[in-house]
Amino acid sequence: MGGEESAVGRARLAEEIRTLRARRQQLVDELRQSDESGDRGDAAQELQGGDEVVAIDDRITELEGILAGGPPEVQGLAAGTEVTLRLPDGTAQDFQVVAIPEEIAEGEEDTTLTSDSPLGLALAGSHPGETVSFPTPEGKTRVEVLSIRPPG
C-alpha cells in the first residue's frame, strides 16, 4: 500500500476511534443517568449498554494497536499482494489485498479484498493456474488464479 493510501487508511482508523469514543461516552452518560434516577426497572438494558461499552473498548484497543504499528494477524494473503482472477463469468479482474477493511480506498471496494476474507483465505497458498472455491452469500463460488504478485 502506497504512502497516500496508508495515510488515508490511518485517517479512517483515527476517525473511527473518535466516533467510538464519542459513542462510548454517550453510553456511559446514559448508564449513569439511569443509575442516578433510581430507575432499575430495565436491568437488561443496562447490561446491554455495559456489554456495548466493553465491545467499544475492545475495538478502540485494536485500532490503537494498528495505528501504533502493530500489524493485525494475517491468516490469508499478505497485505499489498496483487491478484488477478478469472471470475465465474469468464472476465479477468485485478484485486489488491489489504489487512483491514479501513484500508480500502473509497471507490475501490470492488477491486480490493481483505486478507482474512473468505476469498483471501482461499487464495492463501494457491498458485497461478489453480482454481479455488470460497463461500459467498449466494453459495460456493470458484475462481481461477491467473497471477499472484506478493508485495514488493
N, C-alpha and C positions, 0 to 999 in steps of 0.2 A: 504494500500500500504506500502510495507516494506521500510526501510531506503535507501537501494541501489536503488530501483525503484524510490523512491522520489527524490534522488539526480540526477538520470538520467533525470527525468521529469523537475526538476529545471534547469538543464544544457540545456535542449532543449528550455525551455522558455527564458533563458538568451541568447541563440544563436539566437532565433527568434527576440528578442529585438535588438540585434546587427545588424542583417540583415535589420530589418525595419528602424533603424536609418540611416544606410548607404543608403538605398533606398530613405528615406526622404530627406537626404542631396543632393543626386543626383537630385531629383525633384526640390528642392529649387534652386539649381545652374542653372538648365535648365530654370526655370521660370525667374530668374534674368537675364540670358543671353538674353532671348527673349525680356525682358523689356528694357535692355540696348541697344540692337541693334536697337531698334525702330521698330521692326517687330511686328506690332499689327494686322497683317492680319488674324491671326488664333486665335481669342479670345476664340473660343470654346475649342481649345486645352489647352489654359491657364486655363480656368475654370475647365476642366477635371483634369489637373495637381493639381490645388488647392484643388479639391474635394478628390483626392487621398492622398494629404498631410494630410487633415483632417481625413480621414479614417485610415491612418497610425498612426496619433497621438492618435486616439481613441483606436486602438489595443495596442499600447505601454502602454497607461494608464491602460488598462485592464490587460495586462500581468504583469506590475509592481505591481498592486494591488494583484494579485495572489501570486507573489513572496514575497510580504510583509506580507503574511499570511491571506489576505482577501479571504475567500473561495468564489468560484463562487456560484451563486444562483443555488441550486439544485431543479429541479422540479420532477425528476423521482426517481430512486433508489439512495440511498446514496453511495458515493464512497467507495470502499472497499467491497461492497456486492458481494457475490459469488452466482451464479445462475446456476442450472442445468436444461436444457430444452430438451424436446423431439422435434426434428426438423421435418418438414414435410416428410422427407424421412425415419422417424422412428428411426434415431440414436439419442443417448443422447449426449449432448455437455455441458461442463462446460464453464462458462463465468465469467470474473472478471469485475466489474463496476468501471469506472474511471470518474472523474468530467470533465476533459478536454482532448481533443484528444492528446495533447502533453505528457500526462502521459502514453500513450500506448507504451509499450516497443517494440523495433524492433523485428519482427518475431512473435508477439503475436496479430497481427491485427485481426485474425480470432477467437480469444478466448477472446476478450476484447470488451466491449461496453461502450458508454458514457451514463451518467445518463439522459441526455436530448435528446438522440436519440429516434426515433420512438419506437424502442423496449424497451429502458429504461423507457420511459414514459408509454408504455402499461403495463409493469411489475409492476409499482408502485401500491401498494395496493393489488396485487394479492397474491394468496396462492397456496401451492402445490396441485396438482390435477386439478387446473383451466386451461382452455385454453384461451389464449389471442390472439388477432389479431392486426396487425400493418401494416402500408403501407410500401411497398418497390417499387423500380423502376419497378419491374415486376408485381406489383399488390399487393393486400392484402395477407398477409401470416399469418398462425396460428401456434402457438407453444404451447405445454403443459408444464406447470411449474411442474418440478419434485421436486425441492428444492430451497429455498431461505435462505441464511445464511447472516445475517447482519454483518457489520464489528465488530470485536471483542474487 
